[in-house]
Amino acid sequence: MFNLILFGPPGSGKGTQSIKIAEKYNFAHISTGDIFRNEIKNKTELGLRVQGIIESGELVPDELLIELLQNAMRKFHGKAGFVLDGFPRTCQQAKDLDDLLDKSLDCVSLVLALEVNEEEVISRLLKRAQEQGRKDDTEDVIRNRMKVYHHQTTPLEEFYSKQGKFESLHGVGSIDDIFENLCRVIDKHLA
Ligand code: AMP
């Protein structure tokens, strides 16, 4: 199994690129944000529990994540690997993921980060707010999500660099050009 984490701030294009990667390499695409949005839409117990947290731009507590991820992973069969989009977001989640994969003698293969500067990301998210009306895409919430990203998620860069698994790429440009660059790195690791 090739287990890829697509890393980067909100609005860096992780969602768009993960879907394309999953399609090309026959990977299962798992977006924890999409899973939560679906739970909220269906008004499930979990959805009601996390709605306020997500709408404020904070992170859902770590203990809710690993089981959610495990269930999502179980659903896929016959895939060549996973592309994780929006997970892990804290060092605790990264450790939980290592433990989970370790149980099946598996591991994270590669963490690919999309580098996009903060102003670009904020302007992309504001545009998405107008187009899609996501409740967590208002300017205040966007700024909070960026703050949360810097405090809680960027330490993962060091976590995975220490494991020799972290690579970053310039994330500004056309979707196709960025995709091509991502594929080049993935192909190098698959070879
Ligand atoms: P995303 O679509 O990945 O930006 O996720 C939207 C929101 O869902 C985030 O701002 C968090 O509130 C929540 N969320 C998604 N993934 C995670 C995660 N791995 N850990 C904690 N909260 C998460």
Residues whose N, C-alpha, C, O or C-beta is under 5 A from the ligand:
A	BS01	AMP	P10 T32 G33 D34 F36 I53 I54 G57 E58 L59 V60 D85 G86 F87 P88 R89
